[in-house]
């Protein structure tokens, strides 16, 4: 046996062993997957027939408005939602949590403002979306997401249309009822001087379904997507409630979105991130929770280990002798400066001056001002100027004047004199600074 064939045989053996383990693992899995979390790709998916899929809800909605179409968003909300100003249509999302980038968020807001309806059934709502829906606060109560109450079941009711009987919903794992966190919208977010209003309740006490008008349309927020799962809709007594909820939709074409679904934990961490906080999570958390990805990871690790084992003998070419490095920094700086000055690119020189100025402030006083990538202006506030003035003992108006003059070079086409004045003010700052 040649030396070349040995690694190939080892690779083939590892692949076969991985395939055997994978098929053995799949054969031992239960028929029904009772995981509600969106880490599991079968939860709240319109094609999933598992307990917490939404195949039944999708088919019911498909036939709810005769003559109207139900379209599944398959690529991107920003591209697939219609961009015309025609109203009377719907966007529907059912899942643990919703993630939209800035472009998709703007497209959805434009879609609703044109007179359409967005129905969001989720356990949490993006803060950057609620900033637009709850812009005017009730009694200065800022939005802090949905609240929860824990119980084995919950009775859900509607203000309109009234139901003959209020159905009871519950969460189960392997057909055994368990405690569940039922979400609701606190009463503090509703007041007489704002347009949002409750449409339904959880246990006749807290709001579980509400309308938030926006533009000529409205957002319908439902706090418990569990209601629309296969497990809930298999019970006939729950369907009138779901049909009553859908009666608030516009009688028109509908776009169903399960592409934007993310786990609740991810969405809540993103919401906290908008307020300056983040939680740590292991990078492999998601991979190891998915059986197929986990086996792929283990197989990759095994192949890498086998490759390292057979390549243990070090093979390295002779390191050539390199010429001694020469410090050409001064020549480089001189060349770049002459290039900018010859091209009369005073704005570029002003940008470099500000970068050097901010770097010296950071090193000397520990004061940091990040530069906006679009406007190229430093992000400063009153606290920044007060702190810098206190540390450097330079009057605050002088410091503010530096940043004002720099902003002028960004907003207008700067002249040579403007660039020189900015340089002299920065130089004067460090002459007066302690």
C-alpha positions as CSV (number, residue, x, y, z in Angstrom):
1,X,0.0,0.0,0.0
2,X,1.4,3.4,-1.0
3,X,1.8,6.3,1.3
4,X,-0.8,8.3,-0.8
5,X,-3.6,5.7,-0.5
6,X,-3.4,5.5,3.3
7,X,-4.8,9.0,4.0
8,X,-7.6,8.4,1.5
9,X,-8.6,5.1,3.2
10,X,-8.6,6.9,6.6
11,X,-10.8,9.7,5.2
12,X,-13.2,7.1,3.7
13,X,-13.4,5.3,7.0
14,X,-14.1,8.5,8.9
15,X,-16.9,9.4,6.4
16,X,-18.5,6.0,6.7
17,X,-18.3,6.0,10.5
18,X,-19.9,9.4,10.5
19,X,-22.7,8.3,8.2
20,X,-23.4,5.2,10.4
21,X,-23.6,7.3,13.5
22,X,-25.9,9.9,11.8
23,X,-28.4,7.3,10.5
24,X,-28.3,5.5,13.9
25,X,-29.1,8.8,15.6
26,X,-31.9,9.7,13.2
27,X,-33.5,6.2,13.6
28,X,-33.7,6.7,17.4
29,X,-35.4,10.1,17.2
30,X,-39.1,10.3,18.2
31,X,-41.7,10.7,15.5
32,X,-43.0,14.0,16.9
33,X,-40.8,17.0,17.8
34,X,-42.3,18.8,20.8
35,X,-39.8,21.6,20.8
36,X,-41.5,25.1,20.5
37,X,-38.2,27.0,20.3
38,X,-37.2,28.5,17.0
39,X,-33.8,27.0,17.4
40,X,-35.7,24.0,16.0
41,X,-36.4,24.8,12.3
42,X,-39.7,22.9,12.5
43,X,-41.4,25.2,15.0
44,X,-43.8,27.8,13.6
45,X,-43.0,26.8,10.0
46,X,-45.9,26.7,7.5
47,X,-44.8,23.4,6.0
48,X,-44.3,21.7,9.4
49,X,-46.8,19.1,10.6
50,X,-45.1,18.9,14.0
51,X,-47.1,20.0,17.1
52,X,-45.7,23.5,17.0
53,X,-45.6,24.0,13.3
54,X,-48.2,26.2,11.5
55,X,-49.4,24.1,8.6
56,X,-53.0,24.1,9.8
57,X,-53.0,27.9,10.4
58,X,-51.5,28.5,6.9
59,X,-54.1,26.3,5.2
60,X,-57.0,28.0,7.2
61,X,-55.8,31.4,6.2
62,X,-55.3,30.3,2.6
63,X,-59.1,29.7,2.4
64,X,-60.2,32.4,4.7
65,X,-60.6,35.1,2.0
66,X,-62.0,33.5,-1.2
67,X,-60.6,34.9,-4.4
68,X,-57.6,36.4,-2.6
69,X,-54.0,35.1,-2.8
70,X,-51.8,34.0,0.0
71,X,-48.1,34.4,-0.8
72,X,-45.2,33.0,1.2
73,X,-42.2,35.3,1.5
74,X,-39.2,33.2,0.4
75,X,-36.3,35.7,0.1
76,X,-36.6,39.1,1.7
77,X,-39.4,41.3,3.1
78,X,-38.0,44.5,1.6
79,X,-38.0,43.0,-2.0
80,X,-41.3,40.9,-1.9
81,X,-43.8,43.3,-0.2
82,X,-45.5,45.4,-2.8
83,X,-44.1,48.9,-3.2
84,X,-47.2,50.6,-4.6
85,X,-49.6,52.7,-2.6
86,X,-52.6,50.4,-2.9
87,X,-54.2,49.5,0.5
88,X,-56.4,46.7,1.7
89,X,-53.7,44.0,1.9
90,X,-52.0,42.0,4.7
91,X,-48.6,41.0,6.1
92,X,-48.8,38.0,8.5
93,X,-46.0,36.8,10.8
94,X,-46.4,33.9,13.3
95,X,-43.4,32.8,15.3
96,X,-41.4,33.2,18.5
97,X,-39.8,36.5,17.5
98,X,-39.3,38.7,14.5
99,X,-36.0,40.0,13.0
100,X,-36.1,42.7,10.3
101,X,-33.1,44.7,9.2
102,X,-33.4,48.4,8.7
103,X,-34.4,48.2,5.0
104,X,-37.1,45.5,5.7
105,X,-38.4,47.5,8.7
106,X,-38.8,50.7,6.5
107,X,-40.5,48.6,3.8
108,X,-43.0,47.1,6.3
109,X,-43.8,50.6,7.7
110,X,-44.3,52.0,4.3
111,X,-46.6,49.0,3.4
112,X,-48.8,49.6,6.5
113,X,-48.8,53.4,6.2
114,X,-50.3,53.0,2.7
115,X,-53.4,51.5,4.2
116,X,-52.5,47.9,4.7
117,X,-52.5,45.6,7.8
118,X,-49.6,43.9,9.5
119,X,-50.4,41.0,11.9
120,X,-47.5,40.0,14.2
121,X,-48.0,37.0,16.6
122,X,-44.8,36.8,18.6
123,X,-43.5,36.6,22.1
124,X,-41.5,39.8,21.8
125,X,-41.5,42.7,19.3
126,X,-38.5,44.5,17.8
127,X,-37.8,47.8,19.7
128,X,-36.8,49.6,16.5
129,X,-40.2,48.8,15.1
130,X,-42.1,49.8,18.3
131,X,-40.2,53.1,18.3
132,X,-42.5,54.0,15.3
133,X,-45.7,52.4,16.6
134,X,-45.4,53.7,20.2
135,X,-43.7,57.0,19.4
136,X,-46.0,59.1,21.6
137,X,-45.9,57.5,25.1
138,X,-48.7,57.1,27.6
139,X,-47.9,59.1,30.8
140,X,-44.2,59.0,29.8
141,X,-44.1,55.2,30.1
142,X,-41.4,53.9,27.8
143,X,-41.8,50.7,25.9
144,X,-40.2,47.7,27.7
145,X,-41.5,44.8,25.8
146,X,-44.3,42.3,26.6
147,X,-44.8,41.0,30.2
148,X,-45.5,37.4,31.2
149,X,-47.7,35.4,33.6
150,X,-47.0,31.7,34.2
151,X,-49.7,29.1,34.3
152,X,-50.6,25.7,32.9
153,X,-53.4,27.2,30.7
154,X,-54.9,30.5,29.6
155,X,-58.4,31.6,28.5
156,X,-58.3,33.9,25.6
157,X,-61.2,36.2,24.6
158,X,-62.0,38.9,22.1
159,X,-63.7,42.2,22.5
160,X,-64.9,42.0,18.9
161,X,-66.3,39.8,17.4
162,X,-67.7,38.3,20.6
163,X,-67.3,34.5,20.9
164,X,-70.0,32.2,22.3
165,X,-67.3,30.5,24.5
166,X,-63.8,31.6,25.3
167,X,-61.4,28.8,24.4
168,X,-58.7,27.6,26.8
169,X,-55.2,27.1,25.4
170,X,-52.4,25.2,27.0
171,X,-48.8,24.1,26.3
172,X,-47.8,20.5,26.4
173,X,-44.7,18.4,26.0
174,X,-45.3,14.9,24.7
175,X,-49.0,15.5,25.4
176,X,-48.4,16.4,29.0
177,X,-49.5,19.8,30.1
178,X,-46.8,22.0,31.5
179,X,-46.4,25.5,32.9
180,X,-46.0,28.1,30.3
181,X,-45.2,31.9,30.1
182,X,-48.2,33.6,28.6
183,X,-47.3,37.0,27.2
184,X,-49.4,40.1,27.4
185,X,-49.2,43.9,26.8
186,X,-49.3,45.9,30.1
187,X,-52.2,48.3,30.6
188,X,-49.7,51.2,31.0
189,X,-49.3,51.3,27.2
190,X,-52.9,52.2,26.6
191,X,-54.4,55.6,27.3
192,X,-57.2,57.7,26.1
193,X,-55.1,60.3,24.3
194,X,-53.3,57.6,22.1
195,X,-54.9,55.6,19.2
196,X,-53.8,52.1,20.2
197,X,-56.6,49.9,21.8
198,X,-57.0,46.4,23.1
199,X,-58.8,43.8,20.9
200,X,-58.5,40.7,23.1
201,X,-57.6,39.6,26.6
202,X,-55.7,36.8,28.4
203,X,-57.7,35.4,31.3
204,X,-60.1,38.4,31.0
205,X,-57.6,40.6,32.8
206,X,-54.6,41.5,30.6
207,X,-54.3,42.5,27.0
208,X,-53.2,39.7,24.6
209,X,-54.3,41.2,21.3
210,X,-54.2,44.9,20.3
211,X,-54.3,47.3,17.5
212,X,-51.6,50.0,16.9
213,X,-52.6,52.4,14.0
214,X,-49.9,53.6,11.7
215,X,-50.4,56.0,8.8
216,X,-53.5,54.8,7.0
217,X,-53.1,51.2,8.1
218,X,-52.5,49.4,11.4
219,X,-50.4,46.8,13.2
220,X,-52.2,44.0,15.0
221,X,-50.0,42.6,17.8
222,X,-50.8,39.2,19.3
223,X,-48.6,38.1,22.2
224,X,-49.1,34.3,22.1
225,X,-48.1,32.6,18.8
226,X,-48.8,29.2,20.5
227,X,-52.5,29.9,19.6
228,X,-51.8,29.4,15.9
229,X,-49.8,26.2,16.2
230,X,-51.0,22.8,14.9
231,X,-51.3,21.5,18.5
232,X,-53.8,24.3,19.4
233,X,-55.8,24.2,16.2
234,X,-56.3,20.4,16.2
235,X,-58.9,21.1,18.9
236,X,-62.1,22.3,17.2
237,X,-63.1,24.7,20.1
238,X,-60.0,26.9,19.4
239,X,-60.7,27.6,15.7
240,X,-63.5,30.2,16.3
241,X,-61.0,32.3,18.3
242,X,-58.4,32.2,15.5
243,X,-61.0,33.0,12.9
244,X,-62.2,35.9,15.1
245,X,-58.6,37.2,15.2
246,X,-58.3,36.9,11.5
247,X,-61.5,38.8,11.0
248,X,-59.5,42.0,11.8
249,X,-57.4,41.4,8.7
250,X,-58.2,43.3,5.5
251,X,-60.1,41.4,2.8
252,X,-57.3,41.3,0.3
253,X,-54.1,39.6,-0.7
254,X,-51.8,38.3,2.1
255,X,-48.1,37.8,2.5
256,X,-47.0,35.1,5.0
257,X,-43.6,35.5,6.5
258,X,-41.8,32.8,8.5
259,X,-38.5,33.6,6.9
260,X,-37.9,36.5,9.4
261,X,-38.3,34.2,12.4
262,X,-35.6,34.0,15.1
263,X,-35.5,32.5,18.6
264,X,-37.0,34.6,21.4
265,X,-33.6,34.8,23.2
266,X,-31.9,36.2,20.1
267,X,-34.6,38.9,19.7
268,X,-34.6,39.9,23.3
269,X,-30.8,40.2,23.3
270,X,-31.1,42.4,20.2
271,X,-33.6,44.6,22.0
272,X,-31.4,44.9,25.0
273,X,-28.6,45.7,22.6
274,X,-30.5,48.8,21.4
275,X,-30.3,50.0,25.0
276,X,-26.6,49.3,25.4
277,X,-26.7,45.8,26.9
278,X,-25.6,42.4,25.4
279,X,-25.5,38.9,26.7
280,X,-22.7,36.5,25.9
281,X,-23.5,33.3,24.0
282,X,-21.2,30.6,22.9
283,X,-20.7,30.8,19.1
284,X,-21.5,27.0,18.8
285,X,-24.8,27.2,20.7
286,X,-26.9,27.2,17.6
287,X,-24.8,24.7,15.7
288,X,-24.8,22.1,18.5
289,X,-28.5,22.4,19.0
290,X,-29.2,21.3,15.4
291,X,-28.5,17.6,14.9
292,X,-27.4,17.9,11.3
293,X,-25.1,20.8,12.0
294,X,-23.7,19.1,15.1
295,X,-22.8,16.0,13.2
296,X,-21.2,18.1,10.4
297,X,-19.2,19.9,13.1
298,X,-18.0,16.6,14.7
299,X,-17.1,15.2,11.3
300,X,-15.2,18.3,10.4
301,X,-13.3,18.1,13.7
302,X,-12.6,14.5,13.2
303,X,-11.2,15.0,9.7
304,X,-9.1,17.9,10.9
305,X,-7.6,15.7,13.7
306,X,-6.9,12.9,11.2
307,X,-5.2,15.3,8.8
308,X,-3.0,16.7,11.7
309,X,-2.1,13.2,12.8
310,X,-0.8,12.2,9.4
311,X,0.9,15.5,8.8
312,X,2.6,15.4,12.2
313,X,6.0,15.4,10.5
314,X,7.0,19.0,10.1
315,X,7.8,20.1,6.5
316,X,9.1,23.6,6.1
317,X,11.2,25.3,3.5
318,X,14.4,27.0,4.4
319,X,13.6,30.5,5.6
320,X,15.3,33.0,3.3
321,X,17.4,35.9,4.6
322,X,15.4,39.1,4.2
323,X,16.9,42.5,3.9
324,X,16.9,44.8,6.9
325,X,13.8,46.8,7.2
326,X,14.1,50.5,6.7
327,X,11.9,53.1,8.4
328,X,10.3,54.9,5.5
329,X,7.4,56.4,7.5
330,X,8.6,59.9,7.1
331,X,9.0,59.6,3.4
332,X,5.5,58.0,3.2
333,X,3.9,60.8,5.3
334,X,5.7,63.4,3.2
335,X,4.5,61.8,0.0
336,X,0.9,61.6,1.1
337,X,0.8,65.1,2.4
338,X,2.3,66.5,-0.8
339,X,-0.2,64.5,-2.8
340,X,-3.2,65.9,-0.9
341,X,-1.8,69.4,-1.0
342,X,-1.1,69.3,-4.7
343,X,-4.5,68.0,-5.4
344,X,-6.0,70.7,-3.2
345,X,-8.0,68.0,-1.3
346,X,-8.4,70.2,1.8
347,X,-11.3,68.1,3.0
348,X,-9.2,64.9,3.1
349,X,-6.5,66.8,5.0
350,X,-9.1,68.0,7.5
351,X,-10.3,64.5,8.0
352,X,-6.8,63.3,8.8
353,X,-6.2,66.2,11.2
354,X,-9.4,65.3,13.1
355,X,-8.4,61.6,13.3
356,X,-5.0,62.6,14.7
357,X,-6.7,65.1,17.1
358,X,-9.1,62.4,18.4
359,X,-6.3,59.9,18.7
360,X,-4.3,62.3,20.9
361,X,-7.3,63.0,23.1
362,X,-7.9,59.3,23.6
363,X,-4.2,58.6,24.5
364,X,-3.7,61.7,26.7
365,X,-7.1,62.1,28.4
366,X,-8.9,58.8,27.8
367,X,-11.8,60.6,26.1
368,X,-13.2,58.7,23.2
369,X,-15.4,60.1,20.4
370,X,-16.2,57.6,17.6
371,X,-16.5,58.9,14.1
372,X,-19.7,58.2,12.2
373,X,-19.0,56.1,9.1
374,X,-21.4,58.0,6.9
375,X,-21.1,61.7,7.9
376,X,-17.4,61.4,9.1
377,X,-18.4,63.6,12.1
378,X,-17.3,62.6,15.6
379,X,-20.2,61.5,17.9
380,X,-20.0,64.1,20.7
381,X,-22.4,65.4,23.4
382,X,-22.4,67.9,26.2
383,X,-20.9,65.4,28.6
384,X,-18.0,64.9,26.2
385,X,-17.2,68.6,26.0
386,X,-17.5,69.1,29.8
387,X,-15.3,66.2,30.6
388,X,-12.6,67.2,28.1
389,X,-12.7,70.8,29.3
390,X,-12.2,69.7,32.9
391,X,-9.3,67.3,32.1
392,X,-7.4,69.7,29.7
393,X,-8.3,72.9,31.5
394,X,-9.1,74.4,28.1
395,X,-12.3,76.5,28.0
396,X,-15.3,74.6,26.7
397,X,-16.2,77.2,24.0
398,X,-12.7,76.8,22.4
399,X,-13.2,73.0,22.3
400,X,-16.6,73.3,20.8
401,X,-15.3,75.7,18.2
402,X,-12.8,73.1,16.9
403,X,-15.5,70.6,16.3
404,X,-17.8,73.2,14.7
405,X,-15.1,74.3,12.3
406,X,-14.4,70.6,11.4
407,X,-18.1,70.1,10.8
408,X,-18.1,73.1,8.4
409,X,-15.3,71.4,6.3
410,X,-17.5,68.3,6.0
411,X,-20.7,70.2,5.1
412,X,-19.1,72.6,2.6
413,X,-16.3,72.6,0.1
414,X,-13.4,73.8,2.4
415,X,-10.8,76.3,1.4
416,X,-7.1,76.3,2.2
417,X,-7.8,79.0,4.8
418,X,-10.5,76.9,6.5
419,X,-8.0,73.9,6.7
420,X,-5.2,76.2,8.1
421,X,-7.6,77.7,10.7
422,X,-8.7,74.3,11.9
423,X,-5.0,73.2,12.2
424,X,-4.1,76.3,14.2
425,X,-7.1,75.9,16.6
426,X,-6.0,72.2,17.3
427,X,-2.4,73.3,17.8
428,X,-3.6,76.1,20.1
429,X,-5.6,73.5,22.1
430,X,-2.5,71.4,22.9
431,X,-0.5,74.5,23.8
432,X,-3.0,75.6,26.4
433,X,-3.9,72.0,27.6
434,X,-2.5,70.8,30.9
